[in-house]
Amino acid sequence: PVHSPADKVETRQLGEQLTQALSQLPPELRAIVVLVDVEGFTQREVAGMHGVPEGTVASRLFRARRHLRTALEAPARDARLWRHQ
């Protein structure tokens, strides 16, 4: 599909915001969310890689996603408001 210049700017800004939010995560949370959500490893595989129980991976993934959601909610809300003006 053809994207408007505004769509391209919004996509780039979202990528920058996501990168910034990821960089603010503690290293142990960032590693888990990148391995599971970006690289596609299972929680079981990541647990084996890190030598921790699956429950620890699940807990860290939950905390990382919650942090990312919180960090990205305000910019997303602002973008929606800007778009409807």
Wavefront OBJ file of the C-alpha trace (Angstrom):
o trace
v 0.000 0.000 0.000
v 1.004 3.588 -0.636
v 1.747 5.508 2.532
v 1.348 9.225 2.940
v 4.259 11.348 4.181
v 2.445 11.689 7.512
v 2.237 7.884 7.799
v 5.950 7.578 7.096
v 6.794 10.182 9.738
v 4.525 8.488 12.261
v 6.113 5.094 11.585
v 9.612 6.513 11.971
v 8.644 8.273 15.212
v 7.127 5.091 16.595
v 10.333 3.204 15.804
v 12.385 5.857 17.577
v 10.053 5.798 20.589
v 10.212 2.016 20.757
v 14.011 2.060 20.552
v 14.142 4.621 23.349
v 11.694 2.647 25.500
v 13.724 -0.548 24.969
v 16.927 1.245 25.931
v 15.348 2.284 29.241
v 14.661 -1.313 30.250
v 17.084 -3.004 32.627
v 19.378 -5.330 30.635
v 17.791 -8.550 31.936
v 14.326 -7.394 30.820
v 15.535 -6.005 27.496
v 17.278 -9.272 26.629
v 14.152 -11.319 27.315
v 11.768 -9.113 25.340
v 14.143 -8.922 22.368
v 14.698 -12.674 22.285
v 10.990 -13.520 22.567
v 9.220 -10.672 20.776
v 11.815 -9.711 18.176
v 13.849 -12.859 17.549
v 10.943 -15.279 18.015
v 12.428 -17.661 20.573
v 10.046 -19.448 22.931
v 10.075 -18.702 26.629
v 11.394 -22.223 27.197
v 14.304 -21.624 24.796
v 15.152 -18.304 26.447
v 15.036 -19.913 29.877
v 17.606 -22.438 28.692
v 19.799 -19.733 27.185
v 19.809 -17.737 30.409
v 19.854 -20.664 32.815
v 16.728 -19.505 34.641
v 13.323 -21.112 35.189
v 10.585 -20.525 32.597
v 8.581 -18.689 35.244
v 11.376 -16.163 35.591
v 11.344 -15.559 31.847
v 7.548 -15.178 31.884
v 7.744 -12.710 34.772
v 10.482 -10.652 33.127
v 8.620 -10.647 29.824
v 5.447 -9.456 31.540
v 7.326 -6.643 33.309
v 9.148 -5.613 30.126
v 5.954 -5.500 28.075
v 4.162 -3.527 30.795
v 7.000 -0.988 30.824
v 6.967 -0.693 27.030
v 3.193 -0.298 26.934
v 3.349 2.479 29.534
v 6.226 4.214 27.741
v 4.420 4.114 24.386
v 0.856 4.934 25.477
v 1.290 8.707 25.789
v 3.068 9.170 22.435
v 0.444 7.001 20.706
v -2.382 8.990 22.293
v -0.724 12.260 21.243
v -0.317 10.995 17.674
v -4.014 10.087 17.493
v -5.001 13.519 18.762
v -2.665 15.211 16.275
v -4.014 13.150 13.403
v -7.650 14.100 14.171
v -7.021 17.839 14.277
l 1 2 3 4 5 6 7 8 9 10 11 12 13 14 15 16 17 18 19 20 21 22 23 24 25 26 27 28 29 30 31 32 33 34 35 36 37 38 39 40 41 42 43 44 45 46 47 48 49 50 51 52 53 54 55 56 57 58 59 60 61 62 63 64 65 66 67 68 69 70 71 72 73 74 75 76 77 78 79 80 81 82 83 84 85
